Amino acid sequence: MFRITKEFHFSASHQLTHLPADHQCARMHGHNYVVVVELSASELNADGFVRDYHELKDLKNYIDTRFDHRHLNDVLDCPSTAEHMAQHFYQWCKARWPEVTAVKVSETPKTWAEFRP
């Protein structure tokens, strides 16, 4: 099995309003997010790739226009947790690239969530 990953960065704010008022995530705050998309294939394509990294720029464009320097509560239809964001990015990618096997979203260098069906 061949596997590739590509990392994307963006900054955004969010607020988890369903949490108790004394929880730090109940207040509006921001993160420098890292999104890592993973693609896998048992065989390489005719060019010798799982998928050309250049094609993944569409995800960068999507992140830059819809998420970067935005308030995530305004752009997501679900709570803006890393878990929901990982699932959202996975579904967006899977609709374009069938080789997608997982998406990881990090809020900090030490915390992340991964969606892998």
C-alpha positions as CSV (number, residue, x, y, z in Angstrom):
1,M,0.0,0.0,0.0
2,F,1.3,3.5,-0.9
3,R,0.4,6.4,1.3
4,I,0.9,10.2,0.9
5,T,0.0,13.1,3.1
6,K,-0.1,16.8,2.6
7,E,-0.4,19.5,5.3
8,F,-2.3,22.8,5.2
9,H,-2.4,25.7,7.6
10,F,-5.0,28.3,8.5
11,S,-5.9,30.5,11.4
12,A,-9.5,30.9,12.7
13,S,-11.6,31.6,15.7
14,H,-14.4,29.5,17.2
15,Q,-16.5,29.2,20.3
16,L,-18.2,26.0,21.6
17,T,-21.3,27.5,23.0
18,H,-22.8,24.2,24.1
19,L,-20.1,23.8,26.9
20,P,-20.4,25.1,30.4
21,A,-19.6,28.8,30.8
22,D,-16.4,28.1,32.8
23,H,-14.9,25.9,30.1
24,Q,-12.2,27.7,28.2
25,C,-13.6,26.6,24.9
26,A,-16.9,28.2,25.7
27,R,-15.3,31.6,25.2
28,M,-14.4,32.9,21.7
29,H,-10.8,32.0,21.0
30,G,-8.6,31.1,18.1
31,H,-6.1,28.5,16.8
32,N,-3.5,28.1,14.2
33,Y,-5.0,25.0,12.6
34,V,-3.1,22.3,10.7
35,V,-5.0,20.0,8.4
36,V,-3.3,16.8,7.1
37,V,-4.9,14.9,4.3
38,E,-3.9,11.3,3.7
39,L,-4.4,9.4,0.4
40,S,-3.6,5.7,-0.2
41,A,-3.6,3.3,-3.1
42,S,-2.5,-0.2,-3.6
43,E,-1.1,0.7,-7.0
44,L,0.4,3.9,-8.4
45,N,-1.1,5.7,-11.3
46,A,0.6,6.0,-14.8
47,D,2.7,8.9,-13.5
48,G,4.0,6.9,-10.5
49,F,1.8,8.8,-8.0
50,V,-0.9,7.9,-5.5
51,R,-2.1,11.4,-6.7
52,D,-0.1,14.3,-7.8
53,Y,0.4,16.7,-4.9
54,H,-0.3,19.6,-7.2
55,E,-3.9,18.5,-7.5
56,L,-4.3,19.0,-3.8
57,K,-4.0,22.7,-4.2
58,D,-7.8,22.7,-4.5
59,L,-8.0,21.9,-0.8
60,K,-5.7,24.8,0.0
61,N,-7.9,27.2,-2.1
62,Y,-11.0,25.9,-0.3
63,I,-9.4,26.4,3.1
64,D,-8.0,29.8,2.3
65,T,-11.4,31.1,0.9
66,R,-13.8,29.5,3.4
67,F,-11.9,29.0,6.7
68,D,-8.7,31.1,7.0
69,H,-9.1,34.1,9.3
70,R,-12.8,33.4,9.7
71,H,-15.0,32.6,12.7
72,L,-15.7,28.9,12.3
73,N,-19.2,29.1,13.9
74,D,-20.2,31.2,10.9
75,V,-19.0,28.8,8.2
76,L,-19.7,25.3,9.6
77,D,-23.2,23.8,10.0
78,C,-22.0,21.8,13.1
79,P,-20.1,22.5,16.3
80,S,-16.6,23.7,15.4
81,T,-14.7,20.9,17.1
82,A,-11.6,19.5,15.6
83,E,-13.5,16.2,15.3
84,H,-16.3,17.7,13.2
85,M,-13.8,19.7,11.1
86,A,-11.8,16.5,10.4
87,Q,-15.0,14.8,9.2
88,H,-16.0,17.9,7.1
89,F,-12.6,18.1,5.3
90,Y,-12.6,14.3,4.8
91,Q,-16.0,14.4,3.1
92,W,-15.0,17.4,1.0
93,C,-11.8,15.6,-0.1
94,K,-13.4,12.2,-0.7
95,A,-15.9,13.8,-3.1
96,R,-12.9,14.9,-5.3
97,W,-10.2,12.2,-4.6
98,P,-11.4,8.7,-4.0
99,E,-7.9,7.8,-2.6
100,V,-8.5,9.9,0.6
101,T,-8.3,7.6,3.6
102,A,-8.1,10.1,6.5
103,V,-8.0,13.7,7.6
104,K,-6.4,15.0,10.7
105,V,-7.0,18.5,12.2
106,S,-4.7,19.9,14.8
107,E,-5.7,22.8,17.0
108,T,-2.3,22.9,18.8
109,P,1.0,21.0,18.3
110,K,-0.1,18.6,21.0
111,T,-3.8,18.1,20.2
112,W,-5.6,16.8,17.1
113,A,-8.5,14.8,15.9
114,E,-8.6,12.4,13.0
115,F,-11.5,11.2,10.9
116,R,-10.8,7.8,9.2
117,P,-13.9,5.8,8.2
